[in-house]
Amino acid sequence: MRSLVLTLLISTAPLLHAESRTWKNADGSQSFTGDYITHDTKRVTIRRADGRVFTLELSKLHETDKTWLSTKQVPGRAAAEPLPDPNAVFDTLCFGDSRAVVTKKLKESKIVEAGLDETFLGRVGLNGTYRTRKQIGGLHCELYFDWSAGDNLTEVSLQTQGVDRSAYAGRLKANLEELAELLTMLHGKPLQEAEIPAIDELQDDLFLASHLWRLEGGGSALLGTSMQGGKYLVVVRFTQEKINPVTVP
């Protein structure tokens, strides 16, 4: 399964060997400008013009980019720094992880942080307790989880901070569009894509998806918006379910 590089979009990778160029995805339909930082035999680390640092698998890149990388000497990887788990869907979290394993990974994460003292975790649970250390698309994201009957992870959701109705067509739309671009770089052209859902279609606690991707190892990624308590937010869902595109008669 392709690891979720959203975890690395907010990482603090060292900015070494910077060299700017235009990069394309595998089929050439998406491109962006970014500084080459480093690479190994499987992945390349890039810093975008907005300062975000992320890592992409070489298989996601256009042949011209892979050819260019083949001319670069592969720098040594930082000592003791492990490669990302290819089965991870967000940070180091994998479908099937037990609640205890998820809790341990969250506590050790460099990507997320607890919003309250860890002594209270047993009382309040994990949902909404952890959030991204840095912003994605201008907003922090809180993490929510679903579990199987056997208490294994089946879904991870990222929910942005809620904004007022007046920010829906501006700040929130920009956040959704940036996330759509990043997910497309990771998982290819979405099976389904549409404009941001109309604000008047949203009801409290209702999630409306505008984009759908199939995860290589099984499961789906969905992107859309929701309303909760009068506030509006962008939601990314990574689920083990195989969600099919909605067909319109």
N, C-alpha and C positions, 0 to 999 in steps of 0.2 A: 504494500500500500504506500502511496506517496505520503511522505511526512508533511505535516502542515507547516509551511514555512512562515505562516503568520507569526509563529513563535519566534522566528529569527528576524522578522521585520522590526521588532522592538528590542533586539539584542544589543549588546555593547561590544561587538566584535572589533578587534583592533583595526584601525584604518591604515593599513600598510600597502605598499606597492600600487598606490592609486594611479589610474590611467583611464581617462574618460573616453567613452564610445557609445554608440547607439546599439542597443541589444534588441533582438526579436525573439518571439516565441517560436515553437517548432514549425508551425505552418506559415509564419511571416505575417499573421493577421494583427499582431499586437507588437508595439515597440515602445521603448523608453530609453532615456539617456541616463547613464550611470557610470561611476568610477569603478573600474576593476580593482579589487582589493587583493584577493588570493583565490586559489583553487586547488583541488586535488583531483584524483582520477574519476570522481563521481559528481562533485559539486563545485560551484563557483560562488564566491561572496562578492557582492556588489553594493556600492553606496549610491543611492539615487540622488538626484539634484536637490530634493527636499531634506537630505541628511539621513534618511532611513537606510539602515544597513540590513541586508537580508541575504539568504543563501538559496540558490536554485540548483536542482539536479540538472546535470548536463543534458539529460534526455529532454528537458523542457525547452532547450534553446535551439535556435535555427542552425542549420549546418554551417553557415558562414561564421557564426560565433564560435562553434566548436572547432572549426578550422583555425580561427584566430587564436583560440586558447591553446591549440596544439603547438603553436610556435613559442609559447611562454614556458619558461622553466617552472615546474611544479615546486612551489616553496615548501619547506618543511612545516608540518602542522605543529601547532603549539604542543609542547610536551604534556602528556596525560590528558589532553582534551579529546573526549570521545566523539565519534561521529554521531549525529542524531539518529535515533531509533527509526528505521524505515517504516515501522508499523504505527508510529505515533500519529494521532489526529490533531492534537493541540499540545504544544510543549512536549513533554515526555509521556503524556497520557495516551493509553491504548484502550481500544474496546476490549472488554473482558477483564480489565484490571479490577481487583477487589477494592472495596471501599477503603480498606486499610492501606493498600498499595497506592491508591489515588491520594489519600491524605499524606502519606510519606512523600510522594513525588511533589505535591504542592508545597509542602514545607521546605523542600530542598530546592525548589525552582528559583531560577534567576529572572524569570519572566513575569511571574505573578507574586503578589504579596497579600498577606492577611490584613483585613481592615480592622481587626480587633485582636485583643490578646488571645494567644493560642489556648489559654486555659479555659476559654469560653466555647471552644469549638464543639466539645461534646454536648453542650447544651443547645446550641443554635443550629448545628449541622453545617454542611459545606456550602449549600446554595446561597449565593450572594455574599459569602464570606471573603472569597478571594477576588482580586481584580488585577488587571494588567498594571505593571509598574509604570509603564509609559503609555501615552495615548496612541490610539490607532485611528487615523482619520480625524484627529482633533478631539477625540473623546476617549475617556477610559472605558474599559469593558469589564463587567462583572461576569463571573463564571457560574453556571448552573449545570446540574447533573441529573441524569435519569439512570435507574438501576434495574437489573433483571430481578426475578424472584430469588435468585441465588446471591443477590447483592454484588453483581458484577456490572461494570460500566457499560451502558448501551448508548448513551448520548451525552455530548458536551455542547453547551450553548454559550455564546458570548453575547451579552446584552450591553449596549452602550448606555451611558448616562441619559436619563430622560430630559427632553427639552420641551419648551412651550410650543403651542400650535404655530406661533408666528415664525419659528425656526425650521419648520418641517420642510418647506420647499427650498430652503437655503442650506443651512449648516448640516441638517440631517441628510438631505439629498446628496450633498457633496461627500459625506461620510460613506453612504451606500455605494456611490459610484466608484470611490477609491477601493473599497473592499471588493467590489465586483471585478475591477481591473486586476487586483492581486490574486483573487481566486481563479480568474481565467488564466493567468500566467502559470498557476500551479496545476490546474486540473483540465486545461484546454477549454475549448468553446463550450459554454453551458448547453445542456439539453433543452433548457427553456430560459428565456430572458425577456424582460419587459421593463417598462418605466416604473419608477417608484409608485407603489399603490396610492390611489387617491386618498387623501386624508379623511374624507367623509365616508369611506368604505370601512374604516377601522372602528372596531368596537372594543370595549375594555377587555383586556387579556386575550385578544384575538391576534394571532400571527398571520400575516399575509405575505407569502413568498413571491418575489419577483424573479428570482434566479434559482436554477437547479443544476447541480453537477453530480455526476456519478463518481464515486471514489474507486480507485483502481482495484483495491483489495476487497471491495464490497461495501455497501452502504452509500449514503448520499450526503451532500452538502447543500444547504438551502440558505438563501440570503433574502431578507425582507424587512418589513417594519411591523411594529406593534404599538398598542397604546395600553398604558397601565396607570391607573389613578389619575387620568387627565394629562399625563406626560407621554411624549412620543419618543420611540427609540428604534435603533437598527438592531436586528438580531441575526446572528450566524448560527445555524444548527448543523452539527455533525452527528449523524445518526447511523446506526447499523441497519436501519430499514432501507429497502430499495424503493425509493419514492419514484413513481412514474410521472412524466409530464402531464399537465392538465390539457385535455383536448377540448377545443371550442367547436361546437357543431357549426 
